[in-house]
Amino acid sequence: MGTRVWSWLCVVGVIAGSARATAAEPFAGGLSWAHQLSGPGDEAGQVVSGKDGSFVSFVNFTGSIDVGAGPIQAPGGPTDRALALIRHDTQGRPTVIRVISGLYGFRHAVDAQGNIVILVTAIGVSPGSSLFDDGFQLVKLDATGRLLWLRPIPTTDIFVQGLAMDRDGNIGIAGYTVTSQGSPRLAFLKHNSEGTRLWRFVDANAVQSFSRTAIADSEGNFFVAGDAQGATASSEPYLVKLSPDGQPRWRRRLVGALGFAFGLATHGNRVVMVGTYAFTFTFAGQSHTSTGNLGINQDAFIAAWTLDGEERWAWNFGFDIESVAMDERDGVTVVGGYQAGSSDLGILGPLSGNPSSAANVYVAKFDRIQGQRRWVQSFPSGLDRSSPGLDEGSVAVSKDGRAAVLGLFHDTLQVGSRTWTASGVSDLFLFGFEP
């Protein structure tokens, strides 16, 4: 138990698309550092890119948590639920930024100055007793964790699902609202860097729709994704491009796929959407049909468009996919779960692992232009002790293509030659990869 860290020599999985490096150089996609974030309770978290190649995570925990620098104690004692903000440098060394009692982190981002914007909600407050008792709060902290401001995001405006930030520090919040007729509609809010609301967009293009994730491009446009009711499927993966002033530029959906979008990334002339689906969709002239895993008809998908909405490439594989990020070396990095021995691994190639579980973890990198696989790493799991698949995962990348992946595992996880065992219900894993 506890934290385990070792060098890139502990490499597992399949490496593709690059020659073996010399003895003095790391492998492409090699595991460069790893931490088991271990605590007695039910942990959750997310990782994003920070300044100067670092990564910033938040972790929700109860009582205590070890993030690689010894145990962090919740301010209120062993039953206290708290939020920790942690920065990991390029070698994976952690620094605790701040620990806050009674708050639960949901999504966060880091701006060009290193300030942290995070969506939080309170835990265990009585109605009317706290500033945090009505839905979410949008909170901005400086790089040291000092509070700069907070703004309420009431559920009457939006049911919060995702967070994005553009290069000027403007903040986008993705989610949905409910019409007077009871129909959910994709919604998006834009705030400036001081937290002042600039505009609100509600999509009227579908009978019902949800947004679960968002991202901004270099021109300040926001891409918002989730799902929308289609003619043949109750929920089709759905993508909307919004201009900097909140006007819809175009909409795209994976017609015929019963599914949901969970992640977005953009760089150069590509926007990539990831999620899960059943049945069949056609993309860039290719048909993509899901295959059953553990008796469940579900695949992960990844689909890439130009910024003008032209279809470029797509893959389907494995069981699920949780997150995607793109770097300035044209890499597209994803994380998800798979059933070992399945005929459904597709572009990932054969991966070892537990054939009785879909919680085996893969981390893969593709080329953003044509979608070729660069490398894949795999981490075999123990039993599925929750819903099948990887219950939680996020990816962050540095400009030079190094990736950090934060995820949740139950039971056990094989990392190199070591087997990690979760303490309590679950633990988190945090991996760092070479480009």
Residue pairs with C-beta under 8 A, 6 or more apart in sequence:
1 36
1 38
1 421
1 423
2 36
2 38
2 66
3 35
3 36
3 37
3 38
3 66
3 67
3 68
4 34
4 35
4 36
4 415
4 418
4 420
5 33
5 34
5 35
5 68
5 92
6 33
6 34
6 416
6 418
7 32
7 33
8 26
8 27
8 30
8 31
8 32
8 33
8 434
10 31
10 34
10 415
10 416
10 417
10 418
11 27
11 30
11 31
11 377
11 416
12 31
12 377
12 378
12 379
12 414
12 415
12 416
13 351
13 362
13 363
13 376
13 377
13 378
13 379
14 348
14 349
14 350
14 351
14 375
14 376
14 377
14 378
15 27
15 28
15 29
15 30
15 375
15 376
15 377
16 349
16 373
16 374
16 375
16 376
17 28
17 367
17 372
17 373
17 374
17 375
18 28
18 29
18 374
18 375
20 27
21 27
21 28
26 32
26 434
27 434
28 374
28 375
28 434
28 435
29 363
29 365
29 374
29 375
29 376
29 377
29 433
29 434
29 435
30 433
30 434
31 377
31 415
31 416
31 431
31 432
31 433
31 434
32 91
32 92
32 402
32 432
32 433
32 434
33 91
33 92
33 431
33 432
34 92
34 415
34 416
34 429
34 430
34 431
34 432
35 67
35 68
35 92
35 94
35 429
35 430
36 66
36 420
36 427
36 428
36 429
37 43
37 45
37 59
37 65
37 66
37 67
37 68
37 406
37 427
37 428
37 429
37 430
38 65
38 66
38 422
38 423
38 427
39 61
39 62
39 63
39 64
39 65
39 66
39 423
39 424
39 427
40 62
40 63
40 64
40 78
40 423
40 424
41 61
41 62
41 63
41 81
41 424
41 425
42 62
42 424
42 425
42 426
43 59
43 60
43 61
43 65
43 408
43 426
43 427
43 428
44 59
44 60
44 392
44 408
44 428
45 57
45 58
45 59
45 60
45 105
45 392
45 394
45 406
45 428
46 57
46 58
46 105
46 107
46 108
46 394
46 406
47 55
47 56
47 57
47 394
47 395
47 396
47 404
47 405
47 406
47 430
48 55
48 56
48 57
48 108
48 109
48 110
48 394
48 396
49 55
49 56
49 110
49 325
49 396
49 397
49 398
50 56
50 87
50 110
50 114
51 110
51 112
51 113
51 114
51 143
53 89
53 90
53 398
53 399
53 400
53 402
54 87
54 88
54 89
54 90
55 87
55 88
55 396
55 398
55 404
55 432
56 85
56 86
56 87
56 88
56 97
56 108
56 110
56 116
57 67
57 85
57 86
57 87
57 88
57 406
57 430
58 83
58 84
58 85
58 86
58 105
58 108
58 118
59 65
59 67
59 83
59 84
59 86
59 105
59 428
60 81
60 82
60 83
60 104
60 105
61 72
61 74
61 81
61 82
61 84
62 74
62 78
62 79
62 80
62 81
62 82
63 73
63 74
63 77
63 78
63 79
63 80
64 71
64 72
64 73
64 74
64 78
65 71
65 72
65 84
66 72
67 84
67 86
67 94
67 96
67 430
68 88
68 92
68 93
68 94
68 430
69 93
69 94
69 95
69 96
72 84
72 96
72 99
73 99
74 80
74 81
74 82
74 99
74 101
75 82
75 99
75 100
75 101
76 82
76 101
76 102
80 101
80 102
81 101
81 102
81 104
81 123
81 124
82 99
82 100
82 101
82 102
82 103
83 99
83 100
83 103
83 104
83 105
83 120
84 96
84 98
84 99
84 100
85 96
85 97
85 98
85 99
85 100
85 116
85 118
85 141
85 145
86 94
86 95
86 96
86 97
87 94
87 95
87 97
88 94
88 95
88 404
88 430
88 432
89 95
90 398
90 402
92 430
92 432
97 116
97 141
97 143
97 144
97 145
98 141
98 144
98 145
102 122
102 123
102 124
102 125
103 120
103 121
103 122
103 123
103 132
104 120
104 121
104 122
104 123
105 118
105 119
105 120
106 118
106 119
106 120
106 121
106 136
106 160
106 163
107 118
107 119
107 160
107 162
107 163
108 116
108 117
108 118
108 119
108 163
109 116
109 117
109 118
109 163
109 164
109 165
109 171
110 116
110 117
110 165
111 117
111 165
111 169
111 193
112 167
112 169
113 143
113 169
114 142
114 143
115 140
115 141
115 142
115 143
115 148
115 169
116 140
116 141
116 142
116 143
116 145
117 138
117 139
117 140
117 141
117 163
117 165
117 171
118 138
118 139
118 140
118 141
119 136
119 137
119 138
119 139
119 153
119 160
119 163
119 173
120 132
120 136
120 137
120 139
121 132
121 135
121 136
121 137
122 130
122 132
122 133
122 137
125 132
125 133
126 133
127 133
131 137
131 150
131 152
134 152
134 154
134 155
135 152
135 153
135 154
135 155
135 160
136 152
136 153
136 160
137 150
137 151
137 152
137 153
138 150
138 151
138 152
138 153
138 171
138 173
138 191
138 195
139 147
139 149
139 150
140 147
140 148
140 149
140 150
140 195
141 147
141 148
142 148
149 194
149 195
150 195
151 191
151 195
153 160
153 173
153 189
157 177
157 187
157 189
157 200
158 173
158 175
158 176
158 177
158 187
158 188
158 189
158 200
159 175
159 176
159 177
159 178
159 187
160 173
160 174
160 175
161 174
161 175
161 176
161 210
161 211
161 212
161 213
161 226
162 173
162 174
162 175
162 211
162 212
162 213
162 214
162 224
163 171
163 172
163 173
163 174
163 214
164 171
164 172
164 174
164 214
164 215
164 216
164 222
165 171
165 172
165 216
166 172
166 216
166 220
166 222
166 244
167 216
167 218
167 220
168 193
168 220
169 192
169 193
170 190
170 191
170 192
170 193
170 198
170 216
170 220
171 190
171 191
171 192
171 193
171 195
172 188
172 189
172 190
172 191
172 214
172 216
172 222
172 224
173 188
173 189
173 190
173 191
173 214
174 186
174 187
174 188
174 211
174 212
174 213
174 214
174 224
174 226
175 187
175 188
175 210
175 211
176 184
176 185
176 186
176 187
176 209
176 210
176 211
176 226
177 184
177 185
177 187
177 202
178 184
178 185
179 185
183 207
183 208
184 208
184 209
184 210
185 202
185 203
185 204
185 206
185 208
185 209
186 202
186 203
186 206
186 209
186 210
186 211
186 224
186 226
186 228
186 238
186 240
187 200
187 201
187 202
187 203
187 211
188 200
188 201
188 211
188 214
188 222
188 224
188 242
188 246
189 197
189 199
189 200
189 201
190 197
190 198
190 199
190 200
190 201
190 222
190 246
191 197
191 198
192 198
198 246
199 245
199 246
200 246
201 242
201 246
201 248
203 209
203 228
203 240
203 248
205 228
205 240
205 248
205 251
206 228
206 229
206 238
207 229
208 228
208 229
209 226
209 227
209 228
209 229
209 238
210 226
210 227
210 228
210 235
211 224
211 225
211 226
211 240
212 225
212 226
212 227
212 260
212 261
212 262
213 224
213 225
213 226
213 261
213 262
213 263
213 264
214 222
214 223
214 224
214 225
214 264
215 222
215 223
215 264
215 265
215 266
215 271
216 222
216 223
216 266
217 223
217 266
217 271
217 307
219 244
220 244
221 241
221 242
221 243
221 244
221 249
221 307
222 241
222 242
222 244
223 239
223 240
223 241
223 242
223 264
223 266
223 271
224 239
224 240
224 242
225 237
225 238
225 239
225 240
225 261
225 263
225 264
225 273
225 275
226 237
226 238
226 260
226 261
227 235
227 236
227 237
227 238
227 259
227 260
227 261
228 235
228 236
228 238
228 253
229 235
229 236
230 236
230 253
230 255
230 256
231 255
232 255
232 256
233 256
233 257
233 258
233 259
233 279
234 258
235 258
235 259
235 260
236 253
236 254
236 255
236 256
236 257
236 258
236 259
237 253
237 254
237 257
237 259
237 260
237 261
237 273
237 275
237 277
237 301
237 303
238 251
238 252
238 253
238 261
239 251
239 252
239 253
239 261
239 264
239 271
239 273
239 305
240 248
240 250
240 251
241 248
241 249
241 250
241 251
241 271
241 307
241 309
242 248
242 249
243 249
249 309
250 308
250 309
252 305
252 309
254 277
254 281
254 283
254 301
254 303
255 281
255 282
256 279
256 280
256 281
256 282
257 277
257 278
257 279
257 280
257 281
257 288
257 301
258 277
258 278
258 279
259 275
259 276
259 277
259 278
259 301
260 275
260 276
260 277
261 273
261 274
261 275
262 274
262 275
262 276
262 321
262 322
262 323
263 273
263 274
263 275
263 321
263 322
263 323
263 324
263 334
263 395
264 271
264 272
264 273
264 274
264 324
265 271
265 272
265 324
265 325
265 326
265 332
266 272
266 307
266 326
267 326
267 327
267 328
267 330
267 368
268 330
268 368
269 306
269 307
270 304
270 305
270 306
270 307
270 312
270 326
270 332
270 368
270 369
271 304
271 305
271 306
271 307
272 302
272 303
272 304
272 324
272 326
272 332
272 368
273 302
273 303
273 304
273 305
273 324
274 300
274 301
274 302
274 303
274 321
274 323
274 324
274 334
275 300
275 301
275 321
276 298
276 299
276 300
276 301
276 319
276 320
276 321
277 290
277 298
277 299
277 301
277 316
278 290
278 297
278 298
278 299
279 289
279 290
279 297
280 287
280 288
280 289
280 290
281 287
281 288
281 301
282 288
283 303
283 311
283 313
283 314
284 311
284 312
284 313
284 314
286 314
288 299
288 301
288 314
288 315
288 316
289 316
290 297
290 298
290 299
290 316
291 297
291 299
291 342
291 343
291 344
292 298
292 344
293 299
293 318
293 319
293 338
293 339
293 342
293 344
293 358
293 388
294 319
294 339
294 356
294 357
294 358
294 384
294 388
296 319
296 358
296 388
298 319
298 320
299 316
299 317
299 318
299 319
299 344
300 316
300 317
300 318
300 319
300 320
300 321
300 336
301 314
301 315
301 316
301 321
302 314
302 315
302 316
302 321
302 324
302 332
302 334
302 366
302 371
303 311
303 313
303 314
304 311
304 312
304 313
304 314
304 332
304 368
304 371
305 311
305 312
306 312
312 369
312 370
312 371
313 370
313 371
314 371
315 346
315 347
315 366
315 371
316 346
317 338
317 344
317 345
317 346
317 347
317 348
318 336
318 337
318 338
318 339
318 342
318 344
318 345
318 346
318 348
318 362
319 336
319 337
319 338
319 339
319 342
319 344
319 358
319 388
319 389
320 336
320 337
320 358
320 389
320 390
321 334
321 335
321 336
322 335
322 336
322 337
322 390
322 392
322 393
322 394
322 407
323 334
323 335
323 393
323 394
323 395
324 332
324 333
324 334
324 395
325 332
325 333
325 395
325 396
325 397
325 403
326 332
326 333
326 368
326 397
327 333
327 397
327 398
327 399
327 400
327 401
327 402
327 403
327 435
328 399
328 400
328 401
329 400
329 401
329 435
330 367
330 368
330 369
331 365
331 366
331 367
331 368
331 374
331 397
331 401
331 403
331 435
332 365
332 366
332 367
332 368
332 371
333 363
333 364
333 365
333 395
333 397
333 403
333 405
333 433
334 363
334 364
334 365
334 366
334 395
335 361
335 362
335 363
335 364
335 390
335 393
335 394
335 395
335 405
335 407
336 361
336 362
336 389
336 390
336 393
337 358
337 359
337 360
337 361
337 362
337 381
337 388
337 389
337 390
338 344
338 345
338 348
338 351
338 353
338 358
338 360
338 362
338 378
339 353
339 355
339 357
339 358
339 360
340 351
340 352
340 353
340 354
340 355
340 357
340 360
340 380
341 353
341 355
342 355
345 351
347 373
348 362
348 364
348 373
348 376
349 373
349 376
351 360
351 362
351 376
351 378
352 378
352 380
353 360
353 378
353 379
353 380
353 381
353 414
354 360
354 380
354 381
354 382
354 383
356 383
356 384
357 381
357 382
357 383
357 384
357 388
358 384
358 388
358 389
358 390
359 381
359 382
359 383
359 384
359 388
359 389
359 390
359 391
359 409
359 410
359 411
360 378
360 379
360 380
360 381
361 378
361 379
361 381
361 390
361 393
361 407
361 409
361 413
361 429
362 376
362 377
362 378
362 379
363 376
363 377
363 379
363 395
363 403
363 405
363 431
363 433
364 373
364 375
364 376
364 377
365 373
365 374
365 375
365 376
365 403
366 372
366 373
366 374
367 374
377 433
379 413
379 414
379 415
379 429
380 413
380 414
381 409
381 410
381 411
381 412
381 413
381 414
382 410
382 411
382 412
382 413
383 410
383 411
384 410
385 410
385 411
385 425
385 426
386 410
386 426
390 407
390 408
391 408
391 410
391 426
392 407
392 408
393 405
393 406
393 407
393 408
394 405
394 406
394 407
395 403
395 404
395 405
396 403
396 404
396 405
397 403
397 404
400 435
401 435
402 432
402 433
402 434
402 435
403 432
403 433
403 435
404 430
404 431
404 432
404 433
405 429
405 430
405 431
405 433
406 428
406 429
406 430
407 428
407 429
408 426
408 427
408 428
408 429
409 420
409 422
409 426
409 427
409 428
409 429
410 422
410 425
410 426
411 421
411 422
412 419
412 420
412 421
412 422
413 419
413 420
413 422
413 429
414 420
415 429
415 431
420 427
420 429
